[in-house]
Amino acid sequence: MKQSKKWVVFTLISVLCIGLLSACGGKNESGVNVGEDGSAASGKQEEVTLRFMTWDSGQTLQPYQNAINAFMEKYPEIKVKVESVPDNYDQKLLTSLASETAPDVFMAWNYPLYVPGGALEDMQTWVDKDSYDLNMYYPIIMDYMKYDGKLWGLPTTYSTRAIYYNKKLFDDAGVPYPQDGWTWDQFVETVQKLTKPGQYGFIMTPDDVMTMQPYFWSNGGDMVSDDGTTIQGVLNSAENIKTMTFLKQLYDASSKINSAGKFSTNNGLESFQTGQIAMFDNGMWPLGDMLKDGKLDIGTVTHPLPEGGSLKGIIHTSGYSMPKSGKNKEAAWELIKFMSGEEGIKIITADKFAFSPVIAVDEENGYATDPYLEAFAKELAGTDKLVASMRHERWSEAEDLIRAAVQAIFYGNADIPKTLGEVSEQAQAVLK
């Protein structure tokens, strides 16, 4: 009888303890200890160390590191080790995915390249589990997170591209500053006026095929069909022949005169900063540092347009992803949600580093009305296309052929219609 009473008392105490623990907090659905308000609970907790891999380094890594530091303060039981891989990133990531040694969270941009191996985690499962709201993001940005009908990541940041210009060089040459809506002819004329020995008006290179795409899109053309399967008849269209003729004019107007198209790294950033280039095409990433430095009086303007054309900017973005073989998926998901959600993205996009994929944060930042960033915001407004690399897993092979063809046109004055026709046939064969 005494033993029975003792058991009843023990049971009641156990129930009370469980109730108290439930009231004070516990683990959330992802296995992370949290308090009543959803934040990390106090007390001794089991620590998890996540590996986070990115191609960023130095100044471009710091905004992400700031957000990771904030995450670790909020979730002290989760430590994050950052692995910066600025060189051969895709190769190293693919190798680690194949050997099941990939980091717990990694930045990814080329999902058609990563997905076919079957080593990526389907993020839709986690989105569904938490009823995570994807409507907070720009739809076009979310399109970059998908391939083959599935979701592979949540967005990091994004940037369109615009034309930077050095006001002093314009003033010295007596050339008016460019205005949004300027034409291809005005662009070429401006480049010619700003080009002289030792100074480029603009850099046009055949090496970066990706950044040529806004020029093709604005003239009604493209490099490959929307479904990523057809190049022949698309790349060598009449619209694209006209666009390539314009791009060759740009090259001849400046790059050819100075150094056969060779220039400093990062699309001419260093040469622009030293006054050797009057205009250059880039994303918004270097803007904050240039403004802080204060050595240049700069402006930004949207890409020039062909007659009857429309502005369609190119988007640079990436996603936070997980490997299917990951051992710390619950904690990794918490990190991804924080970094991609409102709290983390506010930290990352501070100081005009990049635009936020979360619409509410983008609006709160007010970058669309910033005099330096307005051009970048306008480039997004009309964008409705994914870059070609996001449409087919073998695009990089086709792009190598296209790059060689553009080099033949720029360097060797190859016939444009003939060259585009030949490379379209060759590139088409790669995709089959």
Summary of the structure (lengths in Angstrom):
residues: 432
radius of gyration: 25.7
end to end distance: 81.6
largest distance: 104.6
contacts: 1408
relative contact order: 0.16
helix: 49%
strand: 15%
